[in-house]
Amino acid sequence: MNGELIVVDDVSGEFAERVIEAFHARPGETFSLALSGGDTARRCYERLAADGAAQIDWWQVDVYWGDERCVPPDHQDSNERLGREALLERVGAANAVYPMRCDDGPDPYQLRVGEVGRFDVVHLGLGPDGHTASLFPGSPALDADDGRLVAMNRDPSGRNPHERITLTFSGIARGRLALVTVEGEEKRSAFEAVRRDDPACPAARIRAERVVWLVDRAAAGE
Ligand code: 6PG
């Protein structure tokens, strides 16, 4: 499989610890963190806000998103809203915040990502269908292999609602560390596909300088 597997009881606690560790090991002055969406992500950010309150200097943190749903920023399905509620409003500071906005199209964000060079941490999740960020099975952005870092996308199966904007695999590969958090039995078969490098499973194609999978026992099938 693509990266290191760590099976844990407490995925969000482990996530928080790894982000704190990466913050202290950052090579630059600031720390760039790309956020995810979904319920696992929410739990991870609430935990990071609690455990990282005193351990991270949030004024040094640049916050990005790995994907976004094409809804207004205050919509309940907005990943920006999730990141603000679960993390940013709780820690009360950041050096800079860069929400992804569908209305702008992918190019301005791609330019920004190009300027960052490397993300210190890209946080990702795994959908039951094997998607990660907003890279869905059989979707057009999977093959944005012309060096695009950010693309518009949608789920051709219609299971995941809303148009999307997302980092491509090349965008994700800008991560020094990709942390993929996976919780729950409903992720077991998708995670099995990751483990056997199933080419039809988008998450099996995640690449970064280092990829770490934080997976609970239910999803790991233990
Ligand atoms: C999104 C996500 C997506 C998510 C997974 C897991 O915007 O939907 O970025 O890739 O991380 O679907 O989500 P759950 O933790 O809710 O299962």
Residues whose N, C-alpha, C, O or C-beta is under 5 A from the ligand:
A	BS01	6PG	S36 G37 G38 D39 T40 A41 D67 L124 G125 L126 G127 H131 T132 A133 S134
